[in-house]
Amino acid sequence: MSTAIAPEPVAPRTGPVMRAVRLVLGAAGSAGIGWGVAGAWDDPFLTERVGLAEWLIGGLLLHDAVFAVVVFAVGATAMRLRRGPAPWVRRTVLGGLAVGVAGTLIALPALLRPLPTQNPSVLPLDYGRGLAIVWAAVWVGVGVVLVVRGRRGK
C-alpha cells in the first residue's frame, strides 16, 4: 500500500469568461425550471396543483436538509481517513454512492405507494427491480472507472 500525498487544492476559476459561463448556465437552468412549472400549471389534466407543489417543495427540502447533508458528512469523513484507499478511489466510490442514493430518492415515492392501486396503469413496472438495475449500473460504472484509472496509474 502506498501513501500518496494529496495535491494542493486548486483555486476556483474566476474571471469574465467563467462569470459569463455561470450566467448562461444559470439562465438556462432557470428558464428550464420556469418552462416546466408553466407547463405543469397549464396542464388541463393536472387537478392537484397544490399537491404537486407540496411534493416538489418536499423533494427539494428532503434533498437539501437530508440527502446533501448526509452525502457531505460521509464524503468529508471518508476523505479525512488516514488509512485506506487512495483519495481518487474514495472520491470515485463516493460519487457512485451519491448517484445511487439520488436514484433511490427518485424511486422512493413509487416504492412506498401501497399496492394494488385503483388504476393498474399507475405503477405498471416493477420499481424495486428497476432500482436494483440502477444500483448495479452505477457500481459497474464505478468499477470500470476504478479499473481504467488504476491501470493508467490514476
N, C-alpha and C positions, 0 to 999 in steps of 0.2 A: 504494500500500500504506500503510495507516495503522498507526501504532504505538499500540496500545491499552494502557492501563495496567491491570494486573491488579488486581481488587478485593482488599481486605484479607480475610484468612481469617476465617471466621465460627467463633466458639467453638461447640463441640458443645453440643447441648441437654441440659440436665440438669434435675433436679427430680423430684418424686414422680410426675408423670404419665408422664414418659419412662422412669423406673425401672419403673413398672407395665407400660408397653407392652413394654419389653425383656423383662421377666419373663414376660409372657404369650406373646410370640413365642418366647422360648427354651423355655418349657414345651411349646408346641405343636410346635416342631421336634423336641424330644427325644421327645415322645410319638409323633410320626410315625416317627422312626427306630426306636424300640422296637417299634412295631407292625409295621414292615417286617421287622425282624430276627426277631421272634416268628413272623410268617407264613412266612418262609423256613425257619426252623428246624423248624416243624411240617409243612412240605410233604412229603407221602409220596413224591412223585416226585423230590425232591432227594436224591440219594445222595452227592454230593460236597460235603458241608458244609465240609470243610477247604479244598477248592479254592475254594469261594465266598468263604470268609473271607480266603484269601490274595489273591484277585482284588480284593475290596473294600478291604482294607488297602493293597494295592499301588496301587490307584487313588487312595486318599487321600494316600499318600506321594508319588506322582507329581504330584498336584495341588499339595501344599504345598511340596515340595522343588524342583520344576521349573517347573510352569506359573505358579504365583503369583509366584515369584521373577523369572521372565523377564518377565511382564506388568508387574510393579512396576518392574524395571530399564528396560524400554523406555518405559514411561509417564513415569518420572522424567526420563529423558534427553530425551524429546520435549518435556516441559513446561519444561525448562530452556533450550531453544534460544532464542537472542536474536532470530533472524530466522525467518521462515516464517509460516504461517497463524496466525490469532488463537487464543488458548488454547481458546476454546469449540469451534473446529473441530478442534483436536488432540484434545481430550477426546472428542469425538464419534467421531472415527476410531479412537482407542484403544479406546473401548467396543465398536465393531464388530469390531475385531481380537480383543479378548478373547472375545467371543461366538463368533466363527468358530473360534478355536483351541479353545475348550471343546467345540464341536460336533465338531471333528476328533478330540479326545481320546476323546469318547464313541464315535465310529465306528471308532476305531483297531483294537480287537480284531476286529471283523468284517472290516475291510480287510486285516488281516495274517493272517487264518486261511487256511491252504492250501486250495485248491480242486482237485478236487471233493471234497466231504465224503461220508462213507458214507451219511448221511441227507440226501436232497435238500431236505427241508423246513427244514433248519437255517438256511441262508442263502439264502432264496428270492429275495431282492431284490438289485438292483444297488446296493451301498452306495457305490461310487465316484460314481455318478450322483446318488444321494441327497445325498451330501456336497457335491457341486458345486451342487445346488439350494439347500442350506442356506447356502453361502457367497454365492450370488447373492442370496438373500433378505436376508441380513444387509447386503450392500453396497447393495442397493436401499433398504433402510430407512435406512441411514446417509445415502445421497444425498437421500432425502426430507427427513430432519431438517435436513441442511445447507441445502437449498433453502428450506425453510419458515422456518427461523431466520434465514437470510441476508436473505430478503425482509422479515422483521419488524424487521430491524436488530439481530439477535442477541438 
